[in-house]
């Protein structure tokens, strides 16, 4: 498959070289969502997927575009994202050989910080924002149709490709995993929950197509239905929780007078459940998921991570297994299926603080934009981006930040950066 991966990467790169960067970013989205990231080309010990090759070419084209560079202004969110990567790079140097951690973290850089700054460079106006969402919608619809088919029949064009996944057990097909009478769709992703989360991220964003003209506006609710069904085809509780969170955010967008009372109710409910059940809220929530055993593991993981914090808070364990498997449920390897725990275990308490700082600051910037901007389209789009980000903040308690979720998360952060930049360039409305 090396030749096929290389052919796709070269074809996408040629289109990027011919077209403007905004179209190039859309091509990257298509490759990211539709082509398996686990099919890699080894080059001098480094592993390059099609999406990583494409992102390198796109970045080169973007930095050579003087018009884009002239419109880019460095803001505090950019600093936080860059500082988080540099901190992680320095922290890993204390636990790994230079050659190993350089190769490992270079791939992380291409999937995260690189993608973030690409979005910041290229998404500069309403036109480029909507173009990105249109191409993402096309990819989502394809994935939704394939996901629904895979969930019902167990058949997928990616099945044989998954057998080539480096970390897949020999002969293990992802769709053999069943829940509630359905197969768990995986698509071009390596993990079911990541496939479902790709829909969670873009489901609220595609609603901005209501502001477009022509077929996009007419079919927006069909796109929305396909995205919801695609998310459900993963048969994973995390994406379904994300959909519920997105739905709540959209409801509060339409009825903002309920925001304070809803937040108060949620806080009181968590406190009441903790007090009444005499255990963590997460253990109780697990009873309402597809797999109560997995939910119990995630809740127990947070307990153990807090108990063991004195052992790793300074610099973390790097890429090493913390060895918590036996005390969790007897397994040999620890599954760090929590983005916050994963950040702390890999980079220590400092890495976790930076990660949470990025999330909090992003929400603050979205809030400020909504309340200060006079641009109705921008206010609508900011609400949708904020809803997608809040859903990820919630779902991060049940999934680690890895694989294709890493670039998807950084695309979303880049869109937050787009609104931060607009705060400083757009007229503001007066707040009493």
C-alpha positions in Angstrom: 0.0 0.0 0.0 3.0 2.3 0.1 2.6 3.1 -3.6 -1.1 3.9 -3.2 -0.4 6.1 -0.2 2.3 7.9 -2.0 0.1 8.4 -5.1 -2.7 9.9 -3.1 -0.2 12.2 -1.3 1.4 13.3 -4.6 -2.0 13.9 -6.3 -3.3 15.9 -3.3 0.0 17.9 -3.2 -0.2 18.7 -6.9 -3.8 20.1 -6.5 -2.5 22.2 -3.6 0.3 23.6 -5.6 -2.1 24.6 -8.4 -4.9 26.0 -6.3 -5.0 28.7 -3.6 -4.2 27.7 0.0 -7.9 27.8 1.1 -8.7 25.0 -1.4 -5.5 23.2 -0.3 -6.7 23.2 3.3 -10.0 21.6 2.0 -8.0 18.9 0.2 -6.2 18.2 3.4 -9.5 17.8 5.2 -10.6 15.3 2.6 -7.4 13.2 2.9 -7.6 13.4 6.7 -11.2 12.2 6.9 -11.3 9.7 4.1 -7.8 8.1 3.9 -6.5 5.9 6.7 -3.8 7.6 8.8 -2.3 4.2 9.8 -1.1 3.6 6.3 2.4 5.2 6.4 5.5 5.5 4.3 8.7 4.9 6.2 11.4 7.5 5.3 14.7 7.4 7.2 13.0 6.0 10.3 10.2 8.5 10.2 6.6 7.5 9.4 4.8 9.7 7.0 1.1 9.3 6.3 -0.6 10.9 3.4 -2.1 13.6 5.6 1.4 14.5 6.9 2.9 14.8 3.5 0.0 16.9 2.4 0.2 19.2 5.4 3.9 19.8 4.8 3.3 20.8 1.2 0.3 23.0 2.2 2.4 24.8 4.9 5.1 25.5 2.4 2.6 27.1 0.0 1.0 29.1 2.8 4.2 30.6 4.1 5.2 31.6 0.6 1.9 33.5 0.1 2.7 37.1 1.1 -0.9 38.0 1.2 -1.7 35.5 3.9 1.4 36.3 5.9 0.6 40.0 5.9 -2.8 39.3 7.4 -1.5 37.0 10.2 -1.0 38.5 13.6 0.3 36.5 16.6 -2.1 36.3 19.5 -2.1 34.8 22.9 -3.8 31.6 21.9 -1.1 31.1 19.3 1.5 31.5 22.1 -0.3 29.0 24.3 -0.5 26.3 21.6 3.2 26.8 20.7 4.2 26.9 24.4 2.4 23.6 25.0 4.3 21.9 22.2 7.7 23.2 23.3 7.0 22.3 26.9 6.1 18.7 25.8 9.2 18.5 23.7 11.5 19.6 26.5 9.7 17.2 29.0 10.1 14.2 26.8 13.8 14.8 26.4 14.3 13.8 30.1 12.7 10.4 29.6 13.7 9.3 26.1 16.7 9.1 23.8 17.0 12.2 21.6 16.6 10.2 18.3 13.5 8.4 19.6 11.7 11.3 21.0 12.6 13.6 18.1 11.0 11.1 15.6 8.0 10.6 17.8 7.3 14.2 18.6 8.0 15.4 15.0 4.9 13.4 14.0 2.9 14.9 16.8 4.1 18.4 15.7 2.8 17.7 12.1 -0.5 16.5 13.5 -1.1 19.2 16.0 0.8 22.6 16.1 1.4 22.5 12.3 -2.3 22.0 11.6 -3.3 24.7 14.1 -1.1 27.3 12.5 -2.2 26.3 9.0 -5.8 27.0 9.9 -4.8 30.3 11.5 -2.9 31.3 8.4 -5.5 30.2 5.8 -9.0 30.8 7.4 -9.1 34.6 7.3 -12.7 35.4 6.3 -16.2 34.2 5.9 -15.5 32.8 2.4 -12.6 30.6 3.5 -14.5 29.4 6.6 -17.5 28.3 4.7 -15.4 26.6 2.0 -13.7 24.5 4.7 -17.1 23.5 6.2 -18.4 22.6 2.7 -15.6 20.2 2.0 -15.7 18.7 5.5 -19.5 18.2 4.9 -18.8 16.2 1.7 -16.3 14.0 3.6 -18.7 13.5 6.5 -21.6 12.5 4.2 -19.3 9.9 2.5 -18.2 8.6 5.9 -21.8 8.6 7.2 -23.0 6.4 4.3 -20.1 4.0 4.7 -20.5 4.0 8.5 -24.2 3.2 8.4 -23.5 0.4 5.9 -20.7 -0.9 8.1 -22.8 -0.8 11.2 -25.7 -2.7 9.7 -23.8 -5.3 7.5 -20.3 -5.3 8.9 -18.9 -4.6 5.4 -16.5 -1.7 4.7 -14.0 -0.8 1.9 -11.5 -0.1 4.7 -11.6 -3.7 6.2 -8.7 -5.1 4.3 -6.7 -1.9 4.8 -7.2 -2.2 8.5 -5.3 -5.5 8.5 -2.2 -3.4 7.5 -2.5 -1.2 10.5 0.8 -1.5 12.4 -0.8 -2.0 15.9 -3.6 -4.3 14.7 -3.5 -7.9 15.9 -3.0 -10.3 13.0 -6.4 -11.2 11.4 -8.4 -8.9 13.7 -11.1 -6.9 11.9 -12.4 -3.8 13.6 -16.1 -4.5 12.6 -16.2 -7.8 14.5 -16.8 -5.7 17.5 -20.6 -5.6 18.1 -22.9 -3.8 20.4 -26.7 -3.9 20.8 -27.1 -5.9 17.6 -25.0 -3.6 15.4 -21.4 -3.6 14.3 -19.2 -0.7 15.5 -18.3 1.4 12.4 -14.7 2.6 12.2 -14.4 3.9 8.6 -10.9 5.2 7.8 -10.1 5.7 11.5 -8.3 3.1 13.6 -10.6 3.4 16.7 -14.4 3.5 16.7 -14.7 6.3 19.2 -12.5 8.6 17.0 -14.7 7.9 14.0 -17.8 9.0 15.9 -16.1 12.1 17.3 -15.2 13.3 13.8 -19.0 13.8 13.3 -19.4 15.4 16.7 -16.8 18.1 15.8 -18.3 19.0 12.5 -22.1 18.4 13.1 -22.6 21.8 14.7 -20.3 23.6 12.2 -22.2 22.4 9.2 -25.2 24.3 10.4 -23.4 27.5 9.2 -24.4 26.3 5.7 -27.9 27.7 6.5 -26.4 31.1 5.8 -25.2 29.9 2.3 -27.2 30.0 -0.9 -28.3 27.3 -3.3 -28.1 23.5 -2.7 -26.0 23.9 0.5 -28.8 25.7 2.2 -31.5 23.4 0.9 -29.7 20.2 1.9 -28.3 21.3 5.3 -30.8 19.3 7.4 -30.1 16.2 5.3 -26.4 16.7 6.0 -27.2 17.1 9.6 -29.3 13.8 9.7 -26.4 11.9 8.0 -23.9 13.3 10.4 -26.0 12.2 13.4 -26.5 8.7 11.9 -22.8 8.5 11.1 -21.9 9.4 14.7 -24.4 6.8 16.0 -22.9 4.1 13.7 -19.8 4.0 15.9 -21.9 2.6 18.7 -19.7 4.4 21.1 -21.0 6.2 24.2 -18.4 9.0 24.0 -19.6 10.4 20.6 -23.3 10.0 21.7 -22.4 12.1 24.8 -20.8 14.6 22.5 -24.0 14.8 20.4 -26.1 15.4 23.6 -23.7 18.1 24.6 -23.8 19.8 21.2 -27.6 19.6 21.2 -27.7 21.3 24.6 -25.4 24.0 23.4 -27.6 24.6 20.3 -30.7 24.8 22.6 -29.0 27.4 24.8 -28.0 29.3 21.7 -31.6 29.7 20.8 -32.7 30.2 24.4 -29.8 32.1 26.1 -32.0 33.0 29.1 -31.6 29.4 30.3 -27.8 29.3 30.3 -27.3 30.3 34.0 -30.1 28.0 35.3 -28.8 25.1 33.2 -25.3 25.4 34.4 -26.5 25.8 38.0 -28.7 22.7 37.6 -25.8 20.6 36.2 -23.5 21.6 39.1 -26.1 20.8 41.7 -26.9 17.5 40.0 -23.3 16.4 40.1 -22.9 17.4 43.8 -26.2 15.7 44.7 -25.3 12.5 42.8 -21.8 12.4 44.5 -23.4 12.9 47.9 -26.2 10.5 47.5 -24.2 7.6 45.9 -21.1 8.2 48.1 -18.9 7.8 45.0 -17.8 9.8 42.0 -20.4 11.1 39.5 -18.5 9.3 36.7 -19.3 5.8 38.2 -23.0 6.6 38.2 -23.0 7.9 34.7 -21.4 4.7 33.5 -24.6 2.8 34.1 -26.2 4.6 31.2 -23.5 3.8 28.6 -23.2 0.9 26.1 -20.6 -0.8 28.2 -20.7 -0.3 31.9 -17.4 -2.1 32.3 -15.5 0.3 30.1 -17.1 3.2 31.9 -16.1 1.8 35.2 -12.5 1.6 33.9 -12.5 5.2 32.8 -13.8 6.4 36.2 -11.2 4.2 38.0 -8.5 5.6 35.8 -9.1 9.1 37.1 -9.0 7.9 40.7 -5.7 6.1 40.2 -4.3 9.1 38.3 -5.0 11.3 41.2 -3.7 8.8 43.8 -0.4 8.4 41.8 0.0 12.1 41.0 3.0 12.5 43.5 4.9 10.0 41.4 4.8 11.8 38.1 3.6 15.4 38.5 7.0 16.9 37.8 7.8 15.6 34.3 5.4 12.7 33.7 6.3 9.2 32.3 6.8 10.4 28.8 5.8 7.8 26.3 6.2 5.0 28.8 3.4 2.9 30.3 2.8 4.1 33.9 2.2 0.5 34.9 -1.3 1.0 36.3 -2.9 -1.9 34.5 -2.7 -4.4 37.3 -4.2 -2.1 39.9 -6.9 -0.9 37.5 -8.4 -4.2 36.3 -5.6 -6.6 36.0 -4.6 -5.8 32.4 -1.0 -5.7 31.4 -1.0 -2.4 29.6 -2.6 0.8 30.8 -5.2 2.3 28.4 -5.0 6.0 29.0 -8.5 6.7 27.6 -8.8 10.2 29.1 -7.2 13.2 27.4 -6.5 15.0 30.7 -4.9 12.0 32.3 -2.9 11.4 29.1 -1.5 14.9 29.2 -0.5 14.6 32.8 1.0 11.2 32.4 3.1 12.2 29.4 4.1 15.7 30.3 3.5 16.1 34.0 1.3 18.6 35.8 2.7 21.5 33.8 1.6 19.9 30.5 -1.9 19.3 31.9 -2.2 22.9 33.1 -1.2 24.2 29.7 -3.7 21.9 28.0 -6.5 23.0 30.3 -5.4 26.6 29.9 -5.8 26.4 26.1 -9.3 25.0 26.5 -10.3 27.7 29.0 -8.8 30.6 27.1 -10.4 29.3 23.9 -13.8 29.4 25.5 -13.2 32.9 26.9 -12.3 34.2 23.5 -15.4 32.6 21.9 -17.5 34.2 24.7 -15.9 37.6 24.2 -16.4 37.5 20.5 -20.1 36.6 20.8 -20.7 39.4 23.2 -18.6 42.1 21.5 -19.0 41.5 17.8 -21.6 43.2 15.6 -21.3 40.6 12.8 -24.4 38.4 12.9 -22.7 35.7 10.7 -19.7 35.7 13.0 -21.7 35.5 16.1 -23.6 32.5 14.7 -20.4 30.7 13.6 -18.7 31.4 16.9 -21.6 29.8 18.8 -21.3 26.7 16.6 -17.5 26.5 17.1 -18.0 27.0 20.8 -20.5 24.2 20.9 -18.2 21.8 19.2 -15.4 22.7 21.6 -17.5 22.3 24.7 -18.6 18.8 23.5 -14.9 17.8 23.1 -14.1 19.2 26.6 -16.8 16.9 28.0 -15.9 13.8 25.8 -12.1 14.2 26.7 -13.0 12.5 30.0 -13.5 9.2 28.0 -11.0 9.4 25.1 -7.3 10.2 24.8 -6.1 12.9 22.4 -4.3 10.8 19.7 -4.6 9.6 16.1 -6.8 11.6 13.8 -8.5 13.3 16.8 -5.3 15.3 17.3 -5.4 17.2 13.9 -9.2 17.5 14.1 -8.9 19.1 17.6 -6.3 21.5 16.3 -8.4 22.5 13.3 -11.1 23.4 15.8 -8.6 25.4 17.9 -7.5 27.2 14.7 -11.1 28.2 14.1 -11.2 29.6 17.6 -8.0 31.6 16.7 -9.8 32.9 13.7 -12.4 34.5 15.9 -9.8 35.8 18.3 -8.2 37.6 15.3 -11.6 39.0 14.3 -12.0 40.5 17.8 -9.1 42.9 17.1 -10.2 43.7 13.5 -14.0 44.0 13.7 -16.2 46.7 15.1 -17.6 45.9 18.6 -21.0 46.4 20.1 -21.3 48.2 23.3 -22.1 46.1 26.4 -24.0 47.8 29.2 
